[in-house]
Amino acid sequence: MNTKIQKRELGKSGLEVSALGLGCMGMSFGLGPAADKKEMISLIRSAVEKGITFFDTAEVYGPFTNEELVGEALAPFKGQVVIATKFGWKPNADGRWSELDSRPEHIKEVVEASLKRLKTDVIDLLYQHRVDLEVPIEDVAGAVKDLIKEGKVKHFGLSEAGINTIRKAHAVQPVTALQSEYSLWWRDPEKEIIPTLEELGIGFVPFSPLGKGFLTGKIDENTKFDSSDFRNVVPRFSPEARKANQSLVDLLTKIAEQKNATPAQVALAWLLAQKPWIVPIPGTTKLHRLEENIGAVAIEFTSGELHEIEDASSKIIVQGERYPEQLQKLVGR
């Protein structure tokens, strides 16, 4: 069934994408072992058939394998879809990708390599993956501006940046979108980020809109993750925190029953209801989950229902940091 997913414009950039995108990271990296490549190509192509036009990847996912997967899967749909990727990391001496590098010359090298892996001649949306304090953001924005002039990139984005960085970058090269975590269990962006994006006409792309799976109601304090799963080191996923945070899932479940929906659909529909320029990018490796997520687009809340969610969720204090300490240092800079 082809659900007609309405389109949304990311800020005032003119970049139109489906109201829901697809985060592709977990297909090859971060949430346990990589999934079967053929199956993931099939899943990505199913997403296109179902009306999704916005796909998210990054050089560092894998590294490299996720861009290759997305490039191969979307090759038949050139010009019909929007692919976003990211630069800003480099391997250190022991091969771990834990050092930042946003030097202009590095950005230009990364883009050449990403274009090849993505099997395209232009990157629709290029994000700086994390703010690099060693490189002035004006220089980063200038490098992307050059790439846009050369026709290798169409739009510039930032990920997990703070408001001062966003303003400085936007003054050099208009920022099309900010990608950061935002959901009913991480509402920090509401304080400063969302008002700033609104003022500047920048779109917002929430990643982990389902709380890395927690808001689906399919994870509890007894859930065991694969040894390669990033959630093992996330404080918010300690068994104690999961037990404490269950009340948020209970709230979503209650609303879902009223709306004849699932907790995941309610969590996504809530995000879509916040601003018309918000485009969440839930990830999945399963077709039935993809279909479930797309179903969220059809759910509408009355102002009374939104008020009820607001009122109930504001009484719930979510336990646990969303990143281990060394990664937490890299956000909001």
N, C-alpha and C positions, 0 to 999 in steps of 0.2 A: 504494500500500500504506500503510495507516495503522499505522505502528509505534506500539505503545502506549508512549508516553514516560511513565515514572513521574514522579510529582510530588515536589517537595521544598519544605520550608518554609524560608523565609529567616529563620534564627535562631529566636527564640521569638516572632516577631511575629504568627503566625497567617496570614501571607501565603503562600499556596501557589502555586507556579508549576511549569511543566514543568522537568525537570532540566537542560534546555538551553534557552537563550533565543535570540533572533535580534537581533544588533546591526545596526541599519539605517543607520548613518552613511554607510558607503561607497557606498550606493545613490545618494547625491546630493552627496557632499562628501568631500574628504580623500584619496581614493585614485584620482586621475585624474578624467576628465570624468564628469559625472552620467550614470547609466544611463537608459534609456528608461522614462518614468514608467509607462506601461501595463504593460510587462513586470515592473516592480518591484511594482506592485499585485498582479499575478498571482502573483508569487513569494511575497509576504507572505501572500496568501490560501492558497497551497499549503502554506505552513508551518503555518497553522492547521489545515488538513485533515489534516496529518501529525502533529498532536498538540502543536505548540508553542503555548504560551499566554503567553509573556513576550517583550515587544518593547521595544527600547531606542532612544530618539531624544534630541534636545536642541534647544533654541531655536537654538543657534549653528550647528548643522549646516545649511549652506546659505549664510547663515542662513535660517531659517524653512521652506525648501522640504522638509526632511526630515520635520518635524512634519506638514506638510500632506499629504505622501505617506502617512505612517503613519495619519493620521486618516482619509483617504479609503479606504485599503485595509481598515482594520479596522472601519469604520462598520457593516457588516452583522453584526459579532460582539460587539456591546455586551454587557457582562456576562459574556462567555465568556473574555475575554483580559485580561491585565494590561499596561498601557502605562506605561513609565517615561520621564520626561523630566527636563530639567535647567535650572537658572537660574544666573546668576552672572557673565555677561559683558555688556558693552555696547560699542557702536561708539564709537571715538574720532573726532576731528575729520576724519580722512581716510577714515572709513568702514570701517576695519579693526577687526575684533573682537579687540582685544588688551588691553583694559582690563577689570579685574574690577569688579563692582558687586553686592554682596550686601546693600545697604541694605534694611531691611524694606519700605519703600514701593516700592522697585524690584521686590522679589520679588513683591509683590502685583499689580503691573502686569503683570509677565511671566506670572504664572499666568492672569490674565484672557485674555491674548492666546493663550497655549498651549492653553487650554480650547477656544477658537474654532477654532484650526488643527487640533486633534485631534478636533474634532466630538464633544466629550463634555462632561458636566457635572461630572465629577470626575476628577482625576489620581490614578491608583493609587499611583504611587511617584514622589516628587519629590526629586531630588538637588540639592544644591549642587555645581556643576560643578568649582569649585576653591575652596579656602579663601581668603577675602579678609581679609588682615591688618588692613584699615582698619575692619572691622566685627566687634565681638565675636561669637564663635560662639554665645554665649547669646542674642544678639539675633536671629541668623539662625534658630536653633532655635525661639525664641519666635514669630517671624513665621510659620513653618511650622505651629507648634502652633495659632495663630489660624486659619489656613486649614483645618486639620483640623477644628477646632471648627465652622467655617462650612460644612463639608461639601464643600469644593472640592478637598481633597486627602485621601487615605487614609493614606499612609505617607511617612515622611521618610528620606532617604538622604544619604550624603556620598560624594564622589568624590576619591580620591587624598589623603585627609586623614591626618594623623599621629595617634598614639595619644592625645596630650593633648587635641587637638581633639575626637576621637571621644568621649572620656570627658565632656568639658564639655558637648558637644551632647546626649549621651544622658541627662545628668542633668536637662535642661530638657524635652526631647521625645524619647522612646525612638527610637533610630535602628533602622530595619528592616534596612538593607543598606548596606554599603560597596562602592563600585565602584572597583576599581583594577586596574592591570595585574598579571597573575600567569600564569605558564606555566613550562614546563621551561627557558625561557631567561631568565626574570626571577623569581627566587625570593626576592627581598628580603622580601616580606610574611611569610615563615615566621619571621623573627626576632622581630618584636614585634606585627605587625598581627594575624596569625591567632590567637595566644594571647589577645590583648585581645578580639577578636570572640567567641571561644569563651566567655571569662569573662562577657561582657556579654549574650550571647545575640543577637548581630547576625549576619545572613547576609552572605555574601561573593559578589560578582558580578564575576568576572574578565573584563576586556575584553582584547582582543588575545590570546586563549588559544592562538592559533596563531602567535604572534609576528609579527603583521601579515602573515601569509602565509608567513613563512620556514619554519615548521615543517612545512608541507605537502610540502616537498621539490620544489616547483615553481619555486623561485627560486635562482639561483646567482650567482657573481661576475660573470657576463656579462649578467645580466638588465638590461634598460633599462626605466626607469619613465617614464610620461608626465610632461611638464613640470609639470603641476598636482598631481603625486602627492607627498604629505607625506613619503614615505619617502626622497625625494631629499635631505632635510636631516637625516635621522636618522643619527647617527654609526654606529650598529650596522648600517646598510645601506650603508656605504661598501664598494666592491668588496673592499678588503683585509679588512674585518671579515667580510663574507659568506664569503670564502674560509676565514678562520680558524674561523668558526662552523659550517662544513659538518659538522664531526665530530659535532655534536649531531643533525643531520638523519640522518647515517649511523647513529647509535645507534637513532633512532626507526624508521628503515627496517628495521634488523635485527630489532627487536622486532615490527614490523608483519608481517614475513614469518612469524615464529613464530606470530602470532595470526591469520593469514589476514586481515589488516586493512590499512589505509593508515597512513602516518606521522601524518596529521592525526587520524585516529580514535584512535590511540595517545596522542597529545598531549592530546586532550580527555578520553579515558577516565582518563588519569593524574590530571588535575585532579579529575574526579568522584570518584576513589578517595581523595582526600586528606581530605575532610570531607563529611558528609551534608548540610551546609547551604551548600555551594558550588554556584553555578549559573553556568557560563560562558556568555558571549554571543558566539559567533563570528559574524562578519558574512560575507555573500557576496552576489553578484549573479547567481549561477548555480544553477539547480534541481538539477543533478547534485551540486554541492558541498553544497547544503542536505541532500540525501539522504545523502550521505557522512557529513556531520557528525552527523546524527541516528543513523546506524549506530553511532556511538561509545557510545551509551547502553547498548547490549547487551554491550559488552566488559567482562569482569571480569578482574582480575588476582589471582593468588594472592599471599600475603604474600611468598613467595619471589621472584616476578617483580618485585614492587614494590621489594624489597630490591636486586635485580639492577639495576633502572633507577637506583635511588638511588646505588648503588655506582659504576656506569659514568658517570652524569651528573655526579657530584661531582668526577670527575677532569677534566672539561672546563671550561676557563675561558672564559666567553663574552666576546668582544671588543666594545668600543664602548659608549658611553652609549646609553640608550634614548630620550633626548630631546636636541634641541639645548639649549644652555646656558640660554637665557632661559625655556624651558618647564620645564626641569628644576628651576628655582628655585621653581616653583609647586606642586611635589608634596611630600607628606609633612609639610605644615606643621601 
